[in-house]
Amino acid sequence: MKKQLLLLLFAITTTISIAQGTATIDTAPTSLGQGEVFTITASFDAGTGDSIDGNLAFVLRLYNTDDNTFSFVANALVDKNGVNAETGIVSPNITVPSAQTASNNLEANMEYRLVVSYKRTVGGNFISTAQAVTITSAVVPTISQSIITTADITVNETGKAIDWTPSPTITISLENFAPNTTYQVFNQFKIIDTNGAQWGGGSINIETDASGNGENTTWNPGFFGADGDFNGTETTGYWNSNVTGPSGAVSTNQTFPITQNATLNKEALLIVNVSLFPNPTTDKITIETQQDFTTVNVYDINGKTVKTFNKEKTLDVRNLNNGMYFLKTNTGLTAKFIKK
């Protein structure tokens, strides 16, 4: 008799449980990062003779564990109106807000939970189940450049950048990107800042390892600066590296000191349209002209800049080695002289 009574009580309890409705989280993450996209898999049984009124809700909430009140963070809905029971429902993608406070920065009585919930049609009550989840600070992909302490910029006679030598050698690194992936990194070299004239640029490929990190030290930029980009007085360069990461554009930049090494082509070395005296000279030489100019470059016989003067017609060349030299003003005056 006691055994029959126990079986009857068990049957009644089971029926009540089913009649009240159930919700279950089958699979869900226990930790999420800021900005992360995730899904939840759940099952439900609305109970005998009942069904879902509307949607099955998959929700991320922030709970106050002292009074069990909560605030909404993010959710996704699946239409299950009129359905009595179902298993293995996968939610649409849910995104943790990128600015959501990480769990370790919450007050002690606050906690994030993943919730599956629905309203019953006949019963009229809400059925839900919850699982605690931790939100961590997002891992942010970064790109970095080695610090350039100086760079020699080779410029032709028209002011076009044709080469550069950064010191030390450039290293570009990626960190926290997708693992085992090849990324194309673009680079720009400009004057002063991001709004300046672009002298050159190019791109390299960087392959990440299993941790999402990678670097390249062999990049050699091409140059495509327009004639006239240089005026002979720039002393600061701007360098930018940028790449499209897993969640958008990532970039870095720096400014660094530059030294211009202007060169003349062979034709320019032969042009002489102004006189100098004394010529030859041992210490100083004067340009014979009434024309105003701002800069003068002095070149050796290989076309390499060896001295630059600003707003001077009498040039001190005593420190030059003996030999033939050429000069050119920013206004186009050219001459040659002998230092002895």
C-alpha positions, 0 to 999 in steps of 0.5 A: 500500500505504501509503495502504491502511494509513493508511485501515485505521489511521484506520478502526480509530481511529474505531471505537475512539473510538466504541466507547469512547463520547463525551459533548459539551456543545452549549450551556452558559453560560460565566458564572453568577451566585450563585442563577442558574438555568441549563440545559445542552444535550448529546449522547452516543454510548455506542459500538457495542453499548453504552448508558447505564446509568441517568442522563445527569448534568449537573453543576456541580463545583468542581475543584482544578486541581493534582490534578484532584479535585473537589467537588459543587456542583449537578446535574440528571439525565435518565433515559437508561437503555438508550439508545445515542446521542442529541443535543440533550438539555436538562437540567432547571433547575440552580440555583447556590447563592446562597451559592456562593463567587464565582470571583474569591474562590477560591484560584488552583488552584480552578476551576468546571466544567460536566460532562456524564457517564454510565456505560456498561452494557457497558463499565462505565466513566464517560464525561464532558466538561467546560467551565470556567465562572465564578461571579460575585456575584449582582446583588441587587435593591434598593429605596431611599428618599430621606432624610427629614430631618423631617416635619410630621404633621397630627393631628385632635382625636381623635389621628388622622393626617390628613396629613403633609408630609415634607421633602424630597419623597420619592423611591423608587428600584428598582435591578437589577430586571427590565427594562421592568417595572412594579412596585407598591411598598407603603409604611407610615408608623408610630410609632417602628419596625416594631411601632408603630401604623400611621398611614398608607400607600399604594402607587405604581407604578414602571416600570423601564428597560432596565437594571432601574432606576426611580424615582418622586417623585410619591407622596402617601400616604393615611392610615388611622390609628385614633383615639387613635394619637397621644398628643401626645408622639411625636417619631419616625416610621418609614417603610417601602417594600417590593416583590416583586422577581424573587426575592422581597420587597425592602424598606427603612426609616428613622426620622426626626424628626416634628412634630405639628400637631394641628387641631380641627374646627369643632364642637370649637372651639365647646366650652368646659368649663373657665375661664381667667384672666386672660382676656384676657391679655397674657402668662400664662393659668391653667387653673382645674381640679383635674383632672390632665392631661399635655398642652395644645394651643393652637390659632389660629382656623383650628384649627392648633396654635401651642403645646404644653405638658406638665404645665402649668396656667399657660401662657406665651403672651406670644409669641403674636400678638394674637387669639382662641385655643383650647386643649384638654387630653389629657383633653378640657378645652377653652376659649377666650381672647384674647391682647392 
